[in-house]
Amino acid sequence: MITSFFHDWEHRLASVSKDRIVRPFEWGEDWVTSNGHQSHDAQTRVANWVTEAMSDTGTFFDAPATQDYQFENAPAAVQRKGEAGTLRFPSALVTPHAVNNTVYARWFPAGPQSNHDTNVDRVLRSGSSIHNASVGRVSRSGPGRAVLVMSQWNADRDGHVGLARLLARFGISALRMSLPYHDLRMPAELTRADYIVSSNIARTVQACRQAVLDARRAIAWLALQGYERIGILGTSLGSCLAMLTTAHEPRIRAQALNHISPWFADVVWRGLSTQHVRQGLEGHVELSQLRELWRPISPFPYLDQVRHARTLLVYAKYDLTFPVDLSRMLVEEFKNERVPHEVAVLPCGHYSTGMAPFKFLDAYHLIRFLRQNL
């Protein structure tokens, strides 16, 4: 009975979005480098490009350093609510959409008064304000803690801002980064962030790769501010991208992965939220083939590369968007490979994670883990 209740609720919550579009299938060969394979057909060129990417993912996800960081202070009224301002910097991967090539990240520093109540459970249950009056530099006797926050697919500009404020409240500065093709980075022709997850094979890989390069530059900025205890938090699509970032970014000490799967393709193929994407793919590619083509942006190949960081794996018991058997499969792989990790299981579904009381339980697990491991 409870399973049916949550599954029905998930379908109702998912049906709120009315702007999903079935886009045509494309191999996306215009998004890949030719590497001397011009004579091959589009499918072969993309497959060869993926093979080459997997042969050296360190190069594929390398983000050249930049000094072109610009920080705009928030108005005083906004600062009083804990948001210091917005960081801007150029993406390391230039796409055909100019508006997408500037990265935006909102900064929520932990101020000297941020630790007046360090009991996460008590504050969440009390309904206490999550606003932090101070936006000064972190008061610390040793290196401060900071977390890069990567939200879910199609999050608007305020997605995970509440969580960023909470992190700052508990002494962890938070940099909330907009993903490629989201909010201020969305081209005028879109109403959804379709270009980061779509039936265009290579574009999906490149947009997700761009997110990882952006995350690495954001983390480099945190390091420039003097932070040494750096973590990353990602939800849903952001969770996948966060793990890819951790696999290629040695500065990350802890990763909190919120909704998980070993394979990017399987979530798209089977998930409730991506059935319109699957419709564009069907008849052109099989799941097994898609799994290989999207291997560079799947967590599974990188298990051995995240041993340097502590990991929290969070999944929802009644999830239809990240099917729960996939989540459990990734947990088992972490166990089998003896990669250090913790697990938290939410008694809800994917969309209902964002609803009370489950959003508070989720925040409790995420913040508690990051406080203990940074």
C-alpha positions in Angstrom: 0.0 0.0 0.0 2.7 2.5 0.9 4.6 1.7 -2.3 1.5 2.5 -4.3 1.0 5.7 -2.4 4.5 7.0 -3.1 4.4 5.9 -6.7 1.1 7.6 -7.3 2.5 10.7 -5.7 5.6 10.6 -7.8 3.5 10.5 -11.0 1.4 13.4 -9.9 4.4 15.5 -9.0 6.1 14.6 -12.3 3.0 15.5 -14.3 3.2 19.1 -13.2 5.7 19.9 -15.9 3.9 20.4 -19.2 6.8 21.5 -21.4 8.6 18.3 -22.1 9.5 17.9 -25.8 10.4 14.8 -27.7 13.4 16.0 -29.7 14.8 14.2 -32.8 17.6 11.7 -32.4 21.1 13.0 -33.3 24.5 11.4 -33.0 25.9 15.0 -32.5 29.0 14.5 -34.5 29.3 18.3 -34.8 30.0 18.3 -31.0 33.1 16.0 -31.3 36.6 16.5 -32.6 37.3 14.6 -35.8 40.6 13.0 -34.7 41.2 11.8 -38.2 37.9 9.9 -38.6 36.2 12.1 -41.1 35.7 9.2 -43.5 33.6 7.2 -41.0 29.9 7.5 -40.5 28.4 9.6 -37.7 27.8 6.7 -35.4 31.4 5.4 -35.8 32.9 8.9 -35.3 31.0 9.4 -32.0 31.9 5.9 -30.8 35.6 6.4 -31.6 35.5 9.7 -29.8 34.0 8.1 -26.7 36.6 5.4 -26.8 39.4 7.9 -27.0 37.9 10.0 -24.1 37.8 6.9 -21.9 41.4 6.1 -22.7 42.5 9.3 -20.9 39.7 10.8 -18.8 42.2 12.9 -17.0 42.7 14.9 -20.2 39.1 14.7 -21.1 38.1 16.4 -17.8 41.1 18.7 -17.5 40.1 22.3 -16.7 42.9 24.8 -17.6 43.4 27.3 -14.8 41.9 30.8 -15.2 42.3 34.1 -13.4 39.3 35.6 -15.0 37.0 35.4 -11.9 34.6 38.3 -11.3 32.7 38.7 -8.0 29.7 41.0 -7.7 28.6 41.8 -4.2 24.9 41.3 -3.4 22.7 44.2 -2.3 22.8 44.8 1.5 19.3 43.4 2.0 20.4 40.2 0.3 23.6 40.0 2.2 21.7 40.2 5.5 20.0 36.9 4.4 23.4 35.2 4.1 24.2 35.6 0.4 27.4 37.5 -0.2 27.2 37.8 -4.0 27.7 36.1 -7.3 30.8 34.7 -8.8 31.2 34.7 -12.6 33.9 33.0 -14.7 34.3 31.7 -18.3 33.6 28.0 -18.9 36.6 25.9 -19.9 34.5 24.3 -22.7 33.1 26.7 -25.2 29.7 25.7 -26.7 27.9 27.2 -29.7 25.5 29.0 -27.3 27.3 32.1 -26.0 24.9 32.6 -23.1 25.9 29.1 -21.8 29.6 29.9 -21.7 29.7 32.0 -18.6 29.4 30.2 -15.3 27.4 31.7 -12.4 27.7 30.7 -8.8 26.0 32.2 -5.7 28.2 32.5 -2.6 27.0 31.8 0.9 29.9 32.1 3.3 29.8 30.8 6.8 30.2 33.8 9.1 31.6 34.0 12.6 28.1 33.5 14.1 27.3 30.5 12.0 28.1 27.9 14.7 25.8 29.2 17.5 23.8 25.9 17.2 25.6 23.0 15.8 22.9 20.4 16.4 21.6 19.8 12.9 18.6 17.7 14.0 17.5 20.3 16.6 17.6 23.2 14.2 15.7 21.4 11.4 13.0 20.3 13.8 12.7 23.7 15.5 11.8 25.5 12.3 14.5 28.1 13.2 15.3 30.6 10.5 18.0 29.5 8.1 19.1 33.1 7.4 22.6 34.0 8.5 23.1 37.6 9.3 26.9 37.6 8.8 28.6 37.4 5.5 32.1 38.0 6.6 35.0 35.6 6.1 34.8 32.3 8.0 36.0 32.6 11.6 38.3 29.6 12.1 41.4 28.5 13.9 42.4 26.3 11.0 41.5 26.1 7.3 37.8 26.7 6.7 35.3 24.3 5.1 33.5 25.0 1.8 31.2 22.9 -0.4 30.3 23.3 -4.1 26.6 22.6 -4.5 25.3 21.2 -7.8 21.5 21.0 -8.1 19.1 18.7 -10.0 18.3 18.8 -13.7 16.0 21.8 -14.6 16.5 23.5 -11.2 15.7 27.1 -11.4 18.0 29.9 -10.2 16.9 29.3 -6.6 17.3 25.5 -6.6 19.3 24.4 -3.5 19.7 27.9 -2.3 17.9 27.0 0.9 20.3 24.1 1.4 23.3 26.4 0.7 22.0 28.8 3.5 21.7 25.8 5.8 25.2 24.7 5.1 26.5 28.2 5.9 24.4 28.2 9.1 26.2 25.1 10.2 29.7 26.5 9.5 30.2 25.3 5.9 30.5 27.9 3.2 28.5 27.0 0.1 29.0 27.9 -3.5 25.9 27.1 -5.5 26.8 26.7 -9.2 24.3 26.9 -12.0 24.7 23.9 -14.4 25.1 24.3 -18.1 22.0 25.4 -20.0 20.2 26.2 -16.7 18.7 29.5 -15.5 21.0 32.4 -16.6 22.8 30.0 -19.0 19.7 28.9 -20.9 19.4 29.9 -24.6 16.3 31.9 -25.6 14.9 29.0 -27.6 14.6 26.7 -24.5 12.2 26.6 -21.5 13.9 23.5 -20.1 17.6 22.5 -19.8 17.1 20.0 -22.6 20.6 20.3 -24.1 22.4 18.7 -21.1 20.2 15.6 -21.2 18.7 14.8 -24.6 18.5 12.4 -27.5 21.6 14.1 -29.0 24.3 11.7 -28.0 27.5 13.7 -28.2 25.9 17.0 -27.0 24.8 15.3 -23.8 28.3 14.1 -23.1 29.8 17.5 -23.9 27.3 19.4 -21.8 27.9 17.1 -18.8 31.7 17.3 -19.4 31.3 21.1 -19.4 29.6 20.9 -16.0 32.6 19.0 -14.6 35.1 21.5 -16.0 33.0 24.3 -14.5 32.9 22.6 -11.2 36.7 22.2 -11.2 37.2 25.9 -11.9 34.7 26.7 -9.1 36.7 24.6 -6.7 39.9 26.3 -7.8 38.3 29.6 -6.8 37.5 28.2 -3.4 41.1 27.2 -3.1 42.2 30.7 -4.0 40.1 32.0 -1.2 42.2 29.9 1.2 39.8 26.9 1.7 41.5 23.6 2.1 38.7 21.4 3.4 36.6 21.3 0.3 33.6 19.1 -0.4 31.0 18.7 -3.1 27.2 18.0 -2.9 25.1 17.0 -5.9 21.5 16.0 -6.3 20.1 13.8 -9.1 21.9 14.9 -12.3 24.1 17.0 -10.0 25.0 13.9 -8.1 26.3 12.2 -11.2 28.3 15.3 -12.1 29.6 15.7 -8.6 31.1 12.2 -8.6 32.7 12.7 -12.0 34.2 15.9 -10.6 35.5 14.1 -7.5 37.1 11.5 -9.7 39.2 14.1 -11.4 39.6 16.7 -8.6 42.1 15.9 -5.9 41.1 18.9 -3.8 37.8 17.3 -2.9 37.8 15.6 0.5 34.1 14.6 0.8 31.3 14.1 -1.7 27.6 13.9 -0.8 25.7 12.2 -3.6 22.0 12.7 -3.4 20.1 10.2 -5.7 22.4 7.8 -7.4 22.9 5.4 -10.2 25.9 3.6 -11.7 24.8 4.4 -15.3 23.7 7.6 -16.9 22.0 5.8 -19.8 19.9 3.5 -17.6 18.3 6.4 -15.7 17.4 8.2 -18.9 16.0 4.9 -20.4 14.0 3.9 -17.4 13.4 7.0 -15.3 10.0 8.6 -14.9 11.4 12.1 -15.7 13.1 11.2 -18.9 10.6 9.2 -20.9 10.4 11.9 -23.5 14.1 11.6 -24.0 13.8 7.9 -24.4 11.2 8.4 -27.0 13.7 10.4 -29.0 16.3 7.6 -28.6 14.2 4.5 -29.3 14.6 3.0 -32.8 18.0 4.5 -33.2 20.1 3.0 -30.3 19.7 0.2 -27.8 20.2 0.6 -24.1 23.4 -1.5 -24.1 24.9 0.7 -26.8 23.7 3.9 -25.1 25.3 2.8 -21.9 28.7 2.5 -23.7 28.3 5.8 -25.5 27.5 7.6 -22.3 30.2 5.8 -20.3 32.3 9.0 -19.9 29.5 10.6 -17.9 28.5 7.6 -15.8 29.7 7.1 -12.3 30.5 3.4 -12.5 33.9 3.6 -14.4 35.3 6.0 -11.8 34.8 4.1 -8.6 38.5 3.6 -8.1 39.2 7.3 -8.7 37.1 8.5 -5.7 39.0 6.7 -2.9 40.7 9.9 -1.8 37.3 11.3 -0.7 34.7 10.2 1.9 31.4 9.5 0.2 27.8 9.6 1.2 25.3 7.7 -1.0 21.7 8.8 -0.6 18.8 7.2 -2.4 15.0 7.1 -2.0 13.2 3.8 -1.4 10.3 4.6 -3.7 12.2 6.5 -6.5 10.9 6.1 -10.0 13.3 8.6 -11.6 16.5 7.0 -10.4 15.1 3.5 -10.1 15.9 2.1 -6.7 17.6 -1.1 -8.1 20.1 1.1 -9.9 20.8 3.0 -6.7 21.3 -0.2 -4.8 23.6 -1.5 -7.5 25.9 1.5 -7.1 25.9 0.9 -3.3 26.9 -2.7 -3.9 29.7 -1.7 -6.2 31.1 0.7 -3.6 31.0 -2.2 -1.1 32.6 -4.7 -3.5 35.4 -2.3 -4.4 35.9 -1.3 -0.8 35.6 2.3 -1.5 34.9 4.3 1.8 31.3 5.3 2.0 28.2 5.8 4.0 24.6 5.1 3.0 21.3 6.9 3.8 18.0 5.7 2.5 15.1 8.1 2.4 11.5 6.7 3.0 10.1 8.6 0.0 10.4 9.0 -3.8 12.5 11.2 -6.0 10.2 14.2 -6.4 8.8 13.8 -2.9 12.3 14.2 -1.5 11.7 17.9 -2.1 8.6 17.9 0.0 8.2 18.2 3.8 9.1 16.3 5.9 11.4 14.4 3.6 13.4 17.5 2.5 14.4 18.1 6.1 15.5 14.5 6.6 17.5 14.7 3.4 19.1 17.9 4.5 19.9 16.3 7.9 21.8 13.5 6.3 23.7 15.7 3.9 24.8 18.4 6.3 25.6 15.9 9.1 27.9 14.0 6.8 29.7 17.1 5.5 30.2 18.5 9.0 31.7 15.2 10.1 34.0 14.7 7.1 35.3 18.2 6.3 
